[in-house]
Amino acid sequence: MKRRLFSILGFVLATFFIVTLMDSCEVDHFYEAEITVVNAYGEPKPGFTVTTTVDVDADYEPYREGVTNDIGKVSFSYNNVAILKVQADSIVEGGNDYHGEALIVLEEDKIVPITVVVY
């Protein structure tokens, strides 16, 4: 009787171990932001420099910089969830400089859209 009980218990533990081992695979997640830069009238602004930063003392700094495309958009990818400061700037020679800021909260497995208005 004891021998049969230990055999059944061993089988259950081995099955549990195999199922746990197979189920613990790492899943890759993504964290992306799609930033649109517009003026006060809602018109897209191409050619603006967009930066994202966060003030933390860590080995990894989620700093990104890019330039908006023809429809005023730029996209960035990150490694983790974060709350980021977004800045959009354009320096116009002999004209007005434009600047805008916003905050974005990245979410797991989502492309988070945000619009930055520049003045």
MARFIRO-957504 format. One record per atom (N, C-alpha, C, O, CB): residue in one letter; x, z, y; atom name; residue number from 1. Coordinates in pm, 1 decimal. Atoms other than C-alpha are relative to their C-alpha. Glycine has a CB too. Layout:
N
- A:X:Z:Y:CA:NUM
...
This chain:
119
- M:80.9:0.0:-118.2:N:1
- M:0.0:0.0:0.0:CA:1
- M:86.3:0.0:126.1:C:1
- M:61.9:-77.5:218.6:O:1
- M:-92.6:118.9:-1.0:CB:1
- K:-87.6:-5.2:-115.8:N:2
- K:277.0:94.2:245.2:CA:2
- K:77.2:-130.6:14.9:C:2
- K:100.8:-176.8:126.5:O:2
- K:96.6:118.1:-11.4:CB:2
- R:-76.7:123.9:-1.7:N:3
- R:469.2:-218.4:151.7:CA:3
- R:-83.0:-112.7:61.8:C:3
- R:-32.3:-192.0:141.1:O:3
- R:44.8:-37.9:-142.7:CB:3
- R:88.6:103.7:-54.8:N:4
- R:171.9:-440.6:231.7:CA:4
- R:-24.7:23.9:149.7:C:4
- R:-30.1:-71.8:226.9:O:4
- R:-135.1:-2.4:-77.1:CB:4
- L:20.3:-35.1:-139.4:N:5
- L:112.1:-256.4:562.3:CA:5
- L:120.1:-41.8:84.9:C:5
- L:102.6:-97.0:193.5:O:5
- L:-25.2:150.2:13.7:CB:5
- F:-120.1:40.4:-72.7:N:6
- F:475.1:-312.6:671.1:CA:6
- F:13.0:-151.5:7.0:C:6
- F:61.8:-204.2:107.0:O:6
- F:123.8:59.6:-65.3:CB:6
- S:-3.8:146.9:-1.5:N:7
- S:449.7:-681.7:576.5:CA:7
- S:-95.4:-55.0:105.0:C:7
- S:-59.8:-146.2:179.7:O:7
- S:-35.7:-56.9:-138.9:CB:7
- I:99.0:45.0:-98.5:N:8
- I:135.4:-727.5:786.1:CA:8
- I:47.9:33.3:141.8:C:8
- I:37.6:-49.3:232.5:O:8
- I:-138.4:65.7:-27.3:CB:8
- L:-50.3:-41.1:-130.7:N:9
- L:285.8:-531.6:1076.6:CA:9
- L:116.9:-88.3:43.7:C:9
- L:124.7:-126.7:160.3:O:9
- L:43.2:147.4:-3.2:CB:9
- G:-112.3:89.2:-30.7:N:10
- G:604.9:-741.2:1059.7:CA:10
- G:-47.5:-138.6:38.2:C:10
- G:6.7:-199.0:130.8:O:10
- G:94.5:-9.2:-118.8:CB:10
- F:54.9:131.7:-31.7:N:11
- F:402.3:-1063.1:1060.2:CA:11
- F:-63.3:-0.5:139.6:C:11
- F:-43.6:-94.6:216.5:O:11
- F:-103.8:-41.7:-105.8:CB:11
- V:64.8:-9.2:-131.2:N:12
- V:198.2:-949.3:1363.2:CA:12
- V:105.3:7.4:109.8:C:12
- V:92.8:-61.8:210.8:O:12
- V:-93.5:123.4:6.8:CB:12
- L:-105.2:-10.5:-101.5:N:13
- L:511.3:-850.3:1557.6:CA:13
- L:76.3:-131.4:16.5:C:13
- L:107.1:-170.7:129.0:O:13
- L:97.3:112.1:-36.5:CB:13
- A:-68.9:128.9:-8.6:N:14
- A:687.1:-1178.5:1473.7:CA:14
- A:-86.1:-103.3:71.1:C:14
- A:-35.3:-180.5:152.4:O:14
- A:37.5:-50.2:-139.7:CB:14
- T:91.3:92.8:-66.8:N:15
- T:380.4:-1377.2:1582.2:CA:15
- T:-8.2:31.1:149.4:C:15
- T:-6.0:-59.8:232.3:O:15
- T:-140.3:6.7:-63.9:CB:15
- F:5.4:-40.5:-140.6:N:16
- F:357.4:-1177.7:1905.9:CA:16
- F:127.8:-42.3:72.0:C:16
- F:120.9:-93.2:183.8:O:16
- F:-20.6:152.8:12.1:CB:16
- F:-127.9:36.1:-60.0:N:17
- F:727.2:-1236.5:1977.3:CA:17
- F:8.2:-150.8:24.2:C:17
- F:51.6:-193.0:131.3:O:17
- F:115.8:45.9:-89.5:CB:17
- I:-5.4:146.5:-12.7:N:18
- I:700.6:-1614.6:1918.4:CA:18
- I:-95.1:-48.3:109.0:C:18
- I:-58.3:-133.9:189.4:O:18
- I:-35.0:-67.5:-134.3:CB:18
- V:98.2:40.3:-102.1:N:19
- V:386.2:-1649.6:2133.1:CA:19
- V:49.5:39.8:138.9:C:19
- V:37.5:-38.5:233.1:O:19
- V:-138.9:64.5:-28.2:CB:19
- T:-52.6:-45.1:-129.2:N:20
- T:543.3:-1445.3:2415.2:CA:20
- T:116.3:-87.3:44.4:C:20
- T:125.4:-122.7:161.9:O:20
- T:44.4:146.8:-7.9:CB:20
- L:-115.5:83.2:-32.1:N:21
- L:862.3:-1650.4:2401.6:CA:21
- L:-44.2:-139.2:45.9:C:21
- L:13.1:-193.4:140.4:O:21
- L:93.2:-11.2:-121.7:CB:21
- M:47.4:134.2:-35.1:N:22
- M:672.3:-1980.9:2419.1:CA:22
- M:-78.3:1.5:131.0:C:22
- M:-77.9:-98.0:203.6:O:22
- M:-87.2:-56.7:-112.5:CB:22
- D:85.5:-6.3:-118.1:N:23
- D:441.3:-1862.1:2699.8:CA:23
- D:76.6:38.0:126.4:C:23
- D:21.1:26.9:235.7:O:23
- D:-111.4:98.7:-23.0:CB:23
- S:-73.5:-48.3:-116.8:N:24
- S:714.6:-1732.2:2932.6:CA:24
- S:86.3:-107.3:64.9:C:24
- S:191.6:-75.5:120.0:O:24
- S:86.4:116.4:-39.0:CB:24
- C:-75.4:108.5:-61.7:N:25
- C:835.4:-2072.0:3054.3:CA:25
- C:-11.4:9.8:152.1:C:25
- C:-115.8:47.4:205.4:O:25
- C:-50.6:-137.9:-50.2:CB:25
- E:-1.3:0.2:-145.5:N:26
- E:933.4:-2096.7:3420.2:CA:26
- E:-82.1:-117.6:53.4:C:26
- E:-75.1:-228.8:1.1:O:26
- E:144.9:-6.5:52.9:CB:26
- V:79.3:103.1:-65.4:N:27
- V:695.5:-2291.1:3642.2:CA:27
- V:62.3:-25.6:136.3:C:27
- V:88.7:68.9:210.7:O:27
- V:-150.9:42.1:12.7:CB:27
- D:-54.7:34.7:-130.4:N:28
- D:836.3:-2476.8:3942.8:CA:28
- D:-112.6:-8.0:101.5:C:28
- D:-212.1:-77.7:81.3:O:28
- D:77.4:-133.3:-6.3:CB:28
- H:97.5:1.1:-108.1:N:29
- H:643.6:-2413.9:4261.2:CA:29
- H:59.4:-72.4:119.6:C:29
- H:181.4:-81.5:133.0:O:29
- H:-42.7:143.8:38.3:CB:29
- F:-49.2:63.9:-121.0:N:30
- F:665.7:-2601.8:4588.9:CA:30
- F:-64.4:64.1:121.9:C:30
- F:-175.3:117.1:115.7:O:30
- F:-27.7:-151.4:-2.8:CB:30
- Y:43.0:-56.8:-127.3:N:31
- Y:630.7:-2487.3:4948.5:CA:31
- Y:33.8:-104.7:106.3:C:31
- Y:150.8:-125.1:138.7:O:31
- Y:70.2:140.5:29.8:CB:31
- E:-23.9:109.6:-93.3:N:32
- E:586.7:-2767.1:5201.9:CA:32
- E:-82.6:15.7:126.9:C:32
- E:-191.0:74.0:126.9:O:32
- E:-31.3:-133.3:-66.0:CB:32
- A:68.2:-1.7:-129.4:N:33
- A:491.3:-2803.8:5566.0:CA:33
- A:-5.6:-141.6:53.9:C:33
- A:92.1:-216.1:45.4:O:33
- A:71.6:94.7:100.8:CB:33
- E:16.2:128.2:-68.2:N:34
- E:354.1:-3110.9:5744.0:CA:34
- E:-34.9:30.7:145.2:C:34
- E:-142.7:82.3:174.8:O:34
- E:-111.0:-89.5:-68.7:CB:34
- I:12.8:-36.0:-140.7:N:35
- I:398.7:-3076.4:6119.4:CA:35
- I:-31.5:-124.0:81.6:C:35
- I:37.6:-225.3:71.9:O:35
- I:128.5:67.8:51.6:CB:35
- T:39.0:108.3:-89.1:N:36
- T:222.5:-3299.7:6371.2:CA:36
- T:20.3:46.6:143.3:C:36
- T:-23.4:155.4:180.7:O:36
- T:-147.8:-43.7:-24.7:CB:36
- V:-24.2:-32.2:-140.8:N:37
- V:333.4:-3303.4:6735.1:CA:37
- V:-89.1:-89.1:85.1:C:37
- V:-88.6:-211.4:71.3:O:37
- V:150.9:-18.7:38.1:CB:37
- V:90.6:73.2:-89.5:N:38
- V:76.0:-3401.3:6999.3:CA:38
- V:17.1:52.5:142.4:C:38
- V:70.1:161.5:163.7:O:38
- V:-149.0:14.1:-46.5:CB:38
- N:0.6:-47.8:-138.3:N:39
- N:46.9:-3380.5:7376.9:CA:39
- N:-133.5:68.2:29.2:C:39
- N:-215.7:85.3:-60.8:O:39
- N:24.9:-117.2:99.6:CB:39
- A:121.8:-71.9:-38.4:N:40
- A:-229.5:-3201.9:7569.0:CA:40
- A:-125.9:-82.9:-20.4:C:40
- A:-235.0:-26.8:-30.3:O:40
- A:8.9:43.0:144.6:CB:40
- Y:115.6:88.3:20.2:N:41
- Y:-458.6:-3505.4:7521.8:CA:41
- Y:-23.2:-31.7:-148.5:C:41
- Y:-114.9:-106.5:-182.3:O:41
- Y:19.6:-130.3:78.2:CB:41
- G:14.4:23.4:142.9:N:42
- G:-413.5:-3503.7:7142.4:CA:42
- G:66.7:-126.8:-50.1:C:42
- G:43.7:-167.9:-163.9:O:42
- G:-143.1:-4.5:-34.3:CB:42
- E:-70.4:122.7:39.7:N:43
- E:-194.1:-3815.7:7135.8:CA:43
- E:126.8:36.9:-75.4:C:43
- E:200.5:124.8:-30.9:O:43
- E:33.9:-88.1:123.9:CB:43
- P:-121.0:-30.2:76.5:N:44
- P:81.4:-3813.8:6870.1:CA:44
- P:125.8:-36.2:78.5:C:44
- P:128.2:-133.1:154.4:O:44
- P:-1.6:-74.7:-133.6:CB:44
- K:-125.0:17.7:-73.0:N:45
- K:437.4:-3786.7:7001.1:CA:45
- K:113.9:-31.5:-97.0:C:45
- K:167.0:59.4:-160.7:O:45
- K:32.9:126.2:82.6:CB:45
- P:-113.7:36.3:84.5:N:46
- P:703.2:-3981.8:6807.4:CA:46
- P:132.0:33.4:68.2:C:46
- P:139.4:41.7:190.8:O:46
- P:-4.9:-149.0:-34.8:CB:46
- G:-134.2:-21.5:-52.2:N:47
- G:1074.1:-3907.6:6846.8:CA:47
- G:28.7:141.2:48.7:C:47
- G:130.0:162.7:115.2:O:47
- G:24.0:-93.5:110.1:CB:47
- F:-23.9:-138.2:-40.5:N:48
- F:1041.1:-3531.3:6905.2:CA:48
- F:81.9:70.9:-107.3:C:48
- F:62.4:47.8:-226.6:O:48
- F:-133.9:74.5:24.9:CB:48
- T:-79.7:-80.1:92.4:N:49
- T:1294.0:-3294.2:6748.4:CA:49
- T:-78.9:125.8:-35.2:C:49
- T:-120.2:201.1:53.0:O:49
- T:139.2:36.4:61.8:CB:49
- V:75.8:-114.7:49.8:N:50
- V:1119.0:-3032.0:6534.2:CA:50
- V:94.8:87.6:-81.2:C:50
- V:166.1:38.9:-168.9:O:50
- V:-123.1:-45.6:-86.4:CB:50
- T:-80.4:-95.5:76.4:N:51
- T:1294.2:-2717.9:6407.0:CA:51
- T:-88.8:112.7:-49.4:C:51
- T:-185.8:150.8:16.1:O:51
- T:116.5:56.0:85.5:CB:51
- T:68.6:-118.2:53.0:N:52
- T:1171.5:-2434.2:6187.5:CA:52
- T:105.3:105.7:-27.1:C:52
- T:209.6:76.5:-85.6:O:52
- T:-82.0:-33.4:-130.2:CB:52
- T:-93.5:-111.0:18.7:N:53
- T:1343.3:-2094.5:6183.9:CA:53
- T:-77.2:127.5:-29.7:C:53
- T:-198.2:136.0:-8.8:O:53
- T:89.4:18.7:124.8:CB:53
- V:52.6:-134.8:17.7:N:54
- V:1287.2:-1733.3:6087.1:CA:54
- V:116.9:93.8:25.0:C:54
- V:228.4:68.3:-20.6:O:54
- V:-63.8:21.4:-144.3:CB:54
- D:-105.4:-94.7:-32.1:N:55
- D:1484.1:-1435.5:6217.1:CA:55
- D:8.1:108.2:-107.0:C:55
- D:-62.8:208.7:-100.5:O:55
- D:-23.9:62.5:138.1:CB:55
- V:-24.6:-98.9:104.9:N:56
- V:1603.5:-1249.6:5907.1:CA:56
- V:148.4:-0.2:-32.0:C:56
- V:217.3:-100.4:-12.8:O:56
- V:-84.9:-29.8:-127.9:CB:56
- D:-137.8:-9.4:47.8:N:57
- D:1937.8:-1128.0:5778.7:CA:57
- D:-2.6:-17.1:-151.2:C:57
- D:-21.0:79.6:-225.2:O:57
- D:66.7:136.7:41.1:CB:57
- A:4.8:28.6:142.9:N:58
- A:1948.8:-1296.7:5439.5:CA:58
- A:100.6:-110.6:-32.1:C:58
- A:150.5:-179.6:56.8:O:58
- A:-143.8:-41.1:-43.9:CB:58
- D:-91.1:106.0:43.1:N:59
- D:2168.4:-1528.1:5235.3:CA:59
- D:-60.6:-137.3:20.6:C:59
- D:10.9:-233.9:47.4:O:59
- D:37.3:18.2:-145.8:CB:59
- Y:69.4:128.0:-12.8:N:60
- Y:1907.8:-1802.3:5256.3:CA:60
- Y:-77.5:-1.6:130.4:C:60
- Y:-164.3:83.0:151.5:O:60
- Y:-94.7:-25.0:-120.5:CB:60
- E:74.0:13.8:-125.3:N:61
- E:1786.0:-1912.1:5599.5:CA:61
- E:-82.2:-127.7:-6.4:C:61
- E:-26.0:-236.2:-21.8:O:61
- E:96.1:-1.5:123.1:CB:61
- P:85.5:119.1:11.3:N:62
- P:1486.7:-2148.3:5593.3:CA:62
- P:-0.9:-84.4:127.0:C:62
- P:-107.1:-112.5:182.5:O:62
- P:-141.6:41.4:-33.8:CB:62
- Y:-12.9:82.2:-119.6:N:63
- Y:1616.9:-2355.2:5885.7:CA:63
- Y:-12.4:-147.6:-39.8:C:63
- Y:52.6:-193.4:-133.8:O:63
- Y:136.0:27.5:72.3:CB:63
- R:14.1:144.8:21.3:N:64
- R:1507.7:-2719.5:5896.4:CA:64
- R:-8.1:-66.5:136.8:C:64
- R:-56.9:-7.5:233.2:O:64
- R:-127.1:-34.0:-87.4:CB:64
- E:9.9:78.1:-123.1:N:65
- E:1538.0:-2987.5:6163.1:CA:65
- E:-28.8:-143.4:-37.6:C:65
- E:29.3:-197.0:-132.0:O:65
- E:129.8:10.3:85.3:CB:65
- G:35.0:139.3:23.8:N:66
- G:1383.5:-3332.6:6176.7:CA:66
- G:-60.6:-61.1:125.2:C:66
- G:-87.4:8.0:223.5:O:66
- G:-97.2:-12.1:-117.9:CB:66
- V:55.8:74.0:-112.4:N:67
- V:1246.1:-3599.2:6408.8:CA:67
- V:-132.9:-59.0:-42.7:C:67
- V:-145.2:-112.7:-152.8:O:67
- V:97.2:-111.1:48.8:CB:67
- T:132.6:51.3:33.5:N:68
- T:880.4:-3699.5:6420.4:CA:68
- T:2.2:-151.8:-13.4:C:68
- T:78.0:-220.6:54.9:O:68
- T:-102.1:42.1:106.3:CB:68
- N:8.4:144.0:24.4:N:69
- N:789.7:-4046.2:6293.4:CA:69
- N:-93.5:-66.4:101.8:C:69
- N:-128.3:-5.6:203.0:O:69
- N:-49.2:-27.7:-144.0:CB:69
- D:82.6:77.4:-93.9:N:70
- D:573.5:-4313.4:6462.6:CA:70
- D:-137.0:62.4:26.7:C:70
- D:-197.4:36.7:130.9:O:70
- D:-19.0:-139.8:-52.8:CB:70
- I:131.3:-63.3:-20.0:N:71
- I:256.0:-4106.0:6416.2:CA:71
- I:14.0:149.3:32.3:C:71
- I:-81.9:225.3:18.6:O:71
- I:-87.7:-18.3:-125.5:CB:71
- G:-22.3:-136.5:-44.7:N:72
- G:412.3:-3778.5:6536.3:CA:72
- G:10.7:103.7:-109.2:C:72
- G:-10.4:222.1:-83.0:O:72
- G:-107.0:38.5:89.5:CB:72
- K:-6.1:-93.8:112.1:N:73
- K:461.8:-3622.0:6191.5:CA:73
- K:141.8:13.4:-53.6:C:73
- K:221.9:-79.9:-47.4:O:73
- K:-93.7:-44.7:-111.8:CB:73
- V:-123.4:-27.4:72.2:N:74
- V:755.9:-3461.3:6012.4:CA:74
- V:-34.4:100.9:-109.9:C:74
- V:-118.5:188.6:-90.0:O:74
- V:113.6:54.4:96.5:CB:74
- S:28.2:-88.7:113.7:N:75
- S:759.1:-3284.8:5672.0:CA:75
- S:127.9:69.7:-44.4:C:75
- S:236.9:12.9:-38.1:O:75
- S:-61.9:-79.3:-118.1:CB:75
- F:-112.1:-78.1:50.6:N:76
- F:983.6:-3012.3:5531.7:CA:76
- F:-39.4:66.1:-131.1:C:76
- F:-156.7:95.0:-154.4:O:76
- F:44.8:105.9:103.4:CB:76
- S:18.5:-73.0:125.9:N:77
- S:1026.5:-2849.1:5188.0:CA:77
- S:84.6:126.4:2.9:C:77
- S:192.2:129.2:62.6:O:77
- S:37.8:-88.5:-122.7:CB:77
- Y:-67.5:-129.6:1.5:N:78
- Y:1128.4:-2488.2:5124.1:CA:78
- Y:3.5:53.5:-142.6:C:78
- Y:-58.9:-2.0:-233.0:O:78
- Y:-70.9:100.8:94.7:CB:78
- N:-14.5:-60.7:132.4:N:79
- N:1222.0:-2263.2:4830.6:CA:79
- N:-94.9:116.3:-25.3:C:79
- N:-117.7:153.2:-140.5:O:79
- N:140.3:46.9:-18.1:CB:79
- N:83.8:-118.8:14.4:N:80
- N:987.2:-1969.5:4897.4:CA:80
- N:-108.5:3.7:106.1:C:80
- N:-109.9:-76.8:199.2:O:80
- N:84.9:126.3:7.9:CB:80
- V:100.9:-27.2:-100.5:N:81
- V:687.4:-1843.7:5087.9:CA:81
- V:70.7:58.3:122.2:C:81
- V:165.1:136.2:108.5:O:81
- V:-110.3:97.3:-54.6:CB:81
- A:-60.3:-52.1:-122.8:N:82
- A:772.6:-1771.1:5452.5:CA:82
- A:-96.1:-17.6:116.5:C:82
- A:-187.6:-99.9:112.1:O:82
- A:134.2:-70.4:29.7:CB:82
- I:66.9:19.0:-128.0:N:83
- I:632.5:-1728.9:5800.9:CA:83
- I:106.7:-54.7:93.4:C:83
- I:207.8:11.2:117.9:O:83
- I:-65.3:134.7:55.3:CB:83
- L:-103.8:70.2:-75.0:N:84
- L:821.1:-1973.9:6021.4:CA:84
- L:-41.8:-25.7:144.2:C:84
- L:-159.3:-47.7:173.7:O:84
- L:33.8:-131.5:-68.0:CB:84
- K:20.1:40.4:-138.6:N:85
- K:857.1:-2036.8:6392.3:CA:85
- K:30.9:-149.0:7.8:C:85
- K:137.6:-193.5:-34.6:O:85
- K:90.4:83.5:99.3:CB:85
- V:-15.5:145.0:-13.0:N:86
- V:809.6:-2407.3:6467.3:CA:86
- V:18.3:-32.0:148.0:C:86
- V:-59.9:12.8:231.9:O:86
- V:-123.6:-77.0:-60.1:CB:86
- Q:-24.3:42.9:-137.9:N:87
- Q:955.9:-2559.9:6784.9:CA:87
- Q:10.4:-152.0:2.7:C:87
- Q:73.9:-213.3:-83.1:O:87
- Q:129.7:65.7:57.9:CB:87
- A:-7.6:145.0:-21.0:N:88
- A:909.8:-2916.3:6909.6:CA:88
- A:52.3:-23.5:141.2:C:88
- A:1.9:33.4:238.0:O:88
- A:-140.4:-69.6:-21.2:CB:88
- D:-64.1:24.9:-128.7:N:89
- D:1128.1:-3049.6:7189.2:CA:89
- D:30.1:-147.6:17.7:C:89
- D:54.7:-220.6:-78.3:O:89
- D:128.2:81.8:12.9:CB:89
- S:-43.6:134.5:-37.2:N:90
- S:1199.2:-3373.5:7371.2:CA:90
- S:63.8:9.2:137.1:C:90
- S:6.6:63.7:231.5:O:90
- S:-119.1:-102.3:-0.7:CB:90
- I:-70.1:2.8:-128.1:N:91
- I:1451.9:-3421.5:7644.7:CA:91
- I:-6.9:-142.0:51.6:C:91
- I:46.0:-234.5:-10.1:O:91
- I:148.7:49.1:-13.2:CB:91
- V:19.4:131.7:-59.0:N:92
- V:1360.8:-3711.7:7867.4:CA:92
- V:94.7:-12.2:119.5:C:92
- V:87.7:67.3:213.2:O:92
- V:-149.8:-22.0:43.1:CB:92
- E:-92.9:19.4:-111.1:N:93
- E:1635.9:-3842.2:8094.4:CA:93
- E:-75.4:-44.6:124.3:C:93
- E:-149.8:-142.6:121.5:O:93
- E:108.2:-103.1:-36.6:CB:93
- G:64.3:35.1:-125.4:N:94
- G:1516.1:-3848.9:8452.5:CA:94
- G:-148.9:27.8:1.8:C:94
- G:-218.4:-18.6:92.2:O:94
- G:23.2:-143.2:29.4:CB:94
- G:143.5:-29.5:4.8:N:95
- G:1172.5:-3717.2:8352.5:CA:95
- G:-24.7:143.4:-37.6:C:95
- G:64.3:227.4:-24.5:O:95
- G:-70.6:-91.6:-98.1:CB:95
- N:36.3:-135.8:40.2:N:96
- N:992.7:-3408.6:8228.3:CA:96
- N:44.7:27.8:-142.2:C:96
- N:31.9:-57.7:-229.8:O:96
- N:-150.9:21.4:12.9:CB:96
- D:-30.4:-43.7:135.3:N:97
- D:1120.3:-3217.2:7927.6:CA:97
- D:-127.0:59.6:-60.1:C:97
- D:-202.3:128.5:8.8:O:97
- D:117.6:103.5:-1.5:CB:97
- Y:118.5:-50.8:68.2:N:98
- Y:851.1:-3133.2:7671.6:CA:98
- Y:41.4:105.3:-101.4:C:98
- Y:147.2:95.0:-163.5:O:98
- Y:-77.8:-114.6:-68.8:CB:98
- H:-29.0:-106.9:95.6:N:99
- H:835.7:-2818.0:7457.9:CA:99
- H:-132.3:58.1:-51.3:C:99
- H:-229.5:69.8:23.4:O:99
- H:88.4:111.7:65.7:CB:99
- G:115.6:-66.3:59.7:N:100
- G:586.3:-2657.9:7219.3:CA:100
- G:44.4:88.7:-114.6:C:100
- G:146.1:61.7:-178.5:O:100
- G:-103.0:-102.9:-48.7:CB:100
- E:-31.2:-93.9:108.0:N:101
- E:585.8:-2368.6:6969.8:CA:101
- E:-125.5:37.0:-76.9:C:101
- E:-236.7:30.9:-24.4:O:101
- E:66.9:126.3:55.7:CB:101
- A:110.1:-45.9:84.9:N:102
- A:370.0:-2247.3:6682.8:CA:102
- A:58.9:80.4:-115.5:C:102
- A:180.1:79.9:-136.9:O:102
- A:-85.6:-120.7:-53.1:CB:102
- L:-38.7:-70.4:122.5:N:103
- L:382.0:-2028.3:6371.5:CA:103
- L:-69.5:-65.7:-117.7:C:103
- L:-182.9:-112.4:-106.4:O:103
- L:-35.6:151.8:7.7:CB:103
- I:58.0:56.3:122.0:N:104
- I:323.6:-2153.5:6018.6:CA:104
- I:25.8:96.8:-115.0:C:104
- I:133.5:155.7:-124.5:O:104
- I:59.6:-141.5:-31.4:CB:104
- V:-12.8:-83.1:119.2:N:105
- V:263.0:-1957.8:5697.3:CA:105
- V:-1.1:-92.8:-120.7:C:105
- V:-101.9:-157.5:-149.1:O:105
- V:-115.0:107.0:-8.8:CB:105
- L:-8.4:85.0:119.1:N:106
- L:382.9:-2142.1:5386.5:CA:106
- L:-78.6:62.5:-113.8:C:106
- L:-85.6:184.8:-125.8:O:106
- L:147.0:-21.9:-42.0:CB:106
- E:77.4:-45.4:114.7:N:107
- E:168.0:-2118.7:5074.6:CA:107
- E:52.4:-67.0:-126.4:C:107
- E:104.2:-178.6:-122.3:O:107
- E:-150.4:-30.0:19.5:CB:107
- E:-48.3:50.3:128.0:N:108
- E:254.5:-2166.2:4708.6:CA:108
- E:-80.5:-120.4:-45.5:C:108
- E:-203.5:-116.8:-47.9:O:108
- E:-5.5:109.5:-105.7:CB:108
- D:58.4:122.3:55.4:N:109
- D:186.2:-2516.1:4571.5:CA:109
- D:-99.2:-68.3:94.8:C:109
- D:-196.4:-129.2:50.2:O:109
- D:-69.3:31.8:-130.2:CB:109
- K:84.2:66.5:-98.9:N:110
- K:27.8:-2640.4:4896.2:CA:110
- K:87.4:-63.2:107.5:C:110
- K:195.0:-13.1:140.4:O:110
- K:-100.3:99.5:63.0:CB:110
- I:-60.7:58.4:-119.1:N:111
- I:127.5:-2872.5:5176.3:CA:111
- I:-80.0:53.4:118.8:C:111
- I:-196.2:17.4:138.0:O:111
- I:0.2:-159.6:-4.9:CB:111
- V:69.1:-66.5:-110.5:N:112
- V:41.7:-2666.7:5484.4:CA:112
- V:13.7:-85.6:126.5:C:112
- V:125.1:-108.0:173.9:O:112
- V:57.4:143.8:23.6:CB:112
- P:-6.9:78.7:-123.4:N:113
- P:-50.7:-2879.2:5789.5:CA:113
- P:-6.4:89.6:123.7:C:113
- P:-71.9:193.8:123.2:O:113
- P:-113.8:-102.6:4.0:CB:113
- I:5.1:-71.6:-127.2:N:114
- I:6.8:-2760.2:6145.5:CA:114
- I:18.9:-101.1:112.0:C:114
- I:91.3:-199.6:97.2:O:114
- I:108.6:112.7:6.9:CB:114
- T:-14.9:85.0:-116.7:N:115
- T:-26.0:-2920.4:6487.0:CA:115
- T:64.5:80.9:112.0:C:115
- T:20.3:191.3:143.7:O:115
- T:-136.8:-57.8:44.7:CB:115
- V:-68.8:-63.4:-111.3:N:116
- V:212.3:-2832.4:6769.8:CA:116
- V:-30.0:-81.2:124.9:C:116
- V:-5.3:-201.7:128.7:O:116
- V:154.1:10.2:-25.8:CB:116
- V:31.2:66.3:-126.4:N:117
- V:97.7:-2913.6:7123.6:CA:117
- V:118.6:21.6:93.9:C:117
- V:163.1:134.7:113.6:O:117
- V:-134.1:55.1:62.9:CB:117
- V:-112.4:-7.2:-92.2:N:118
- V:379.4:-2993.5:7367.3:CA:118
- V:-49.4:-23.6:142.6:C:118
- V:-140.9:-102.4:166.1:O:118
- V:109.2:-103.2:-38.0:CB:118
- Y:33.7:11.9:-142.2:N:119
- Y:359.0:-2958.7:7746.8:CA:119
- Y:125.5:-30.4:78.4:C:119
- Y:120.1:-44.5:200.6:O:119
- Y:-67.3:129.1:53.1:CB:119
